Every structure is written in structure tokens, then in C-alpha cells.
Amino acid sequence: MPPTPSKTLKEKKAKPNSESGHPQASNNDILEAILELGKRVTGIESQLGDIKEQNRQNTAMSASLTKTLQFNSEELNEIKKKVLELERANSHLLEENKDLKKKVMEQQRGLKEKKDENLRASIIPILKKIAPEFAADMERAVDVVHRLGKREDNRTRQVIILFGLRHVKDEV
């Protein structure tokens, strides 16, 4: 007993932490929360690994597409050069073809008359040379061939050709 008369001191009990309005968490609750967070982190790490793998695949695919694009670009430039060369050659051939047609037409104007001549038979081979792509159809394409005017000595009459197929006429 104490030497003075006074009240005896009682041990105080610890009060729960009610200042924040939350009950105090037990160690088991904290452990469960840590384990749950660990599971979430593991899931996020797994997703991050998947994203890294997709990124690696996309990078490889992008590099492959870049190479393919470069190859196609080079091929396109080569084809453009070839097209330009072919266009130049084509225009040269068209000019040459026009010149040859003019020469053949001049030969037709000076076609000498013969007695009992078969004008159609002599004109068709000339027309086949002018438009060789229609050589097979030339017999059907040429309808009538005759000369203009009256026959006179020392004068060559012009030849008229009537075509049955308009597209052949337009080409000749």
C-alpha cells in the first residue's frame, strides 16, 4: 500500500483509433491487402511483358514494311524510266509510220493506168502494207476501187477507195 491515503491508480486501456473514423486494421487484413496488391502487380507485369512483345513484333514488321516500300519505290522509278523510253520510241515509230503512209499514198496517186486493170487487186496489197494489223480483214474492208474522171492520154487519174469497214478506213 501506498504511504499516503489516495486513490489507487488503475491501468488505462488503449482506446481504438477512432479519430480518423476508421477502425484499426488487423495484421491479417494488412497481409491480405499486401497479397492482393502483389497479385495486381504480377498481372500488370504480365501485361507489360505482352505489350513489350507486341512492340518488338511491331518494330520488326515496321522495318520489314520499310524495306518493302523502298524496294517498291525503286521498282516504280525503274518502270517510270522504261515507260518514258517506250513513249519516246513510240512517238518516233508513229512519225516513221506517217512518213511511210505518205509515201505509199503518193505511189497510189501515180498509179499508172493499164488496159483491163483490176484496180482492187492492185490496191489491196498496198493497203495491207499501210495497215498490217488489218491485213486479214482488208479483203472485206475494201468495197469499191475506181478511178475519177474520163480516161485521157498522158494523164493519170486519181484512185478512189470505198471502205465497207469504217475502223479500217480510219486507220488507213
C-alpha positions in Angstrom: 0.0 0.0 0.0 1.0 3.5 -0.6 2.2 5.6 2.3 -0.4 8.3 1.7 -4.1 7.9 1.5 -5.0 8.4 -2.1 -6.8 6.7 -4.8 -5.1 3.8 -6.3 -4.1 4.2 -9.9 -5.8 2.0 -12.4 -4.2 0.9 -15.6 -5.7 2.6 -18.6 -6.8 0.5 -21.5 -5.8 1.6 -25.0 -8.7 3.1 -27.0 -9.2 2.1 -30.6 -8.0 4.8 -33.1 -11.3 6.4 -33.7 -10.0 9.9 -34.5 -9.9 9.2 -38.3 -13.2 7.4 -38.3 -11.6 4.1 -39.4 -11.4 1.1 -37.2 -7.9 -0.1 -36.7 -6.8 -2.8 -39.2 -5.6 -6.1 -38.0 -2.4 -7.6 -39.2 -4.3 -10.2 -41.2 -6.2 -7.5 -43.1 -2.9 -5.8 -43.9 -1.4 -9.1 -45.0 -4.3 -9.8 -47.3 -4.1 -6.3 -48.8 -0.4 -6.8 -49.5 -1.0 -10.1 -51.1 -3.8 -8.6 -53.3 -1.5 -5.8 -54.4 1.2 -8.4 -55.2 -1.3 -10.2 -57.4 -2.2 -7.0 -59.2 1.4 -6.1 -59.7 2.1 -9.6 -61.1 -0.9 -9.1 -63.5 0.4 -5.7 -64.6 3.9 -7.1 -65.1 2.4 -9.8 -67.3 0.5 -7.2 -69.3 3.7 -5.1 -69.6 5.6 -8.2 -70.9 2.8 -8.7 -73.5 3.0 -5.1 -74.6 6.8 -5.3 -74.9 6.5 -8.4 -77.1 3.9 -6.7 -79.3 6.1 -3.6 -79.5 9.0 -5.8 -80.6 6.9 -7.5 -83.2 5.6 -4.2 -84.5 9.1 -2.8 -84.7 10.2 -5.8 -86.8 7.1 -5.5 -89.0 7.7 -1.8 -89.5 11.3 -2.5 -90.5 10.1 -5.1 -93.0 7.5 -2.7 -94.4 10.1 0.0 -94.8 12.3 -2.3 -96.8 9.4 -3.4 -99.0 8.4 0.2 -99.5 11.9 1.1 -100.5 12.1 -1.8 -102.9 8.7 -0.9 -104.5 9.8 2.7 -104.8 12.9 1.7 -106.7 10.9 -0.6 -108.9 8.4 2.2 -109.6 11.3 4.6 -110.6 12.7 1.9 -113.0 9.3 1.4 -114.5 8.8 5.1 -115.0 12.1 5.3 -116.8 11.1 2.4 -119.1 7.8 4.0 -119.8 9.5 7.2 -120.8 11.8 5.3 -123.1 8.9 3.4 -124.7 6.9 6.7 -125.2 9.9 8.2 -127.0 10.3 5.1 -129.1 6.5 5.0 -129.8 6.4 8.7 -130.9 9.4 8.0 -133.2 7.7 5.0 -134.7 4.4 7.0 -135.2 6.3 9.6 -137.1 8.0 7.0 -139.2 4.6 5.3 -139.9 3.1 8.7 -141.0 6.0 9.2 -143.4 5.6 5.7 -144.8 1.9 6.2 -145.3 2.6 9.5 -147.2 5.0 7.7 -149.5 2.5 4.9 -150.2 -0.3 7.4 -150.9 2.0 9.3 -153.3 2.7 6.0 -155.1 -1.1 5.4 -155.3 -1.6 8.9 -156.9 0.9 8.0 -159.5 -0.5 4.5 -160.2 -0.3 4.1 -164.0 -3.4 3.0 -165.8 -3.4 -0.3 -167.7 -6.0 -1.6 -170.0 -8.4 -4.0 -168.4 -6.7 -3.4 -165.0 -8.1 -4.9 -161.8 -7.6 -1.9 -159.6 -8.9 -3.6 -156.4 -6.4 -6.4 -156.7 -3.5 -4.0 -157.1 -4.7 -1.6 -154.3 -5.3 -4.2 -151.5 -1.6 -5.3 -151.2 -0.7 -1.6 -150.9 -3.3 -1.1 -148.1 -2.0 -4.2 -146.3 1.4 -2.5 -146.1 -0.2 0.7 -144.8 -2.2 -1.1 -142.1 -0.7 -4.5 -141.4 -2.9 -5.0 -138.3 -5.9 -5.2 -140.6 -4.3 -7.3 -143.4 -6.6 -10.2 -142.7 -9.8 -8.0 -142.9 -8.6 -5.9 -145.9 -10.5 -8.1 -148.5 -13.8 -7.4 -146.6 -12.9 -3.8 -145.7 -12.3 -2.6 -149.3 -15.7 -2.4 -151.0 -15.1 -0.5 -154.3 -12.0 0.9 -156.0 -12.3 3.0 -159.1 -10.7 6.0 -160.9 -12.0 9.5 -161.2 -12.9 11.3 -164.5 -12.7 10.3 -168.1 -9.7 8.4 -169.5 -7.3 10.6 -171.4 -3.9 10.0 -172.9 -0.9 11.3 -170.9 -2.9 11.8 -167.8 -3.1 9.6 -164.7 -6.5 9.6 -162.9 -6.8 9.5 -159.2 -8.0 6.4 -157.4 -11.0 6.4 -155.1 -11.4 3.6 -152.5 -14.7 3.0 -150.7 -14.4 1.0 -147.5 -17.0 -1.3 -146.0 -15.5 -1.2 -142.5 -15.1 2.3 -141.0 -12.5 1.4 -138.4 -10.2 0.2 -141.2 -10.8 3.3 -143.2 -10.0 5.5 -140.2 -6.7 3.6 -139.7 -5.6 3.9 -143.3 
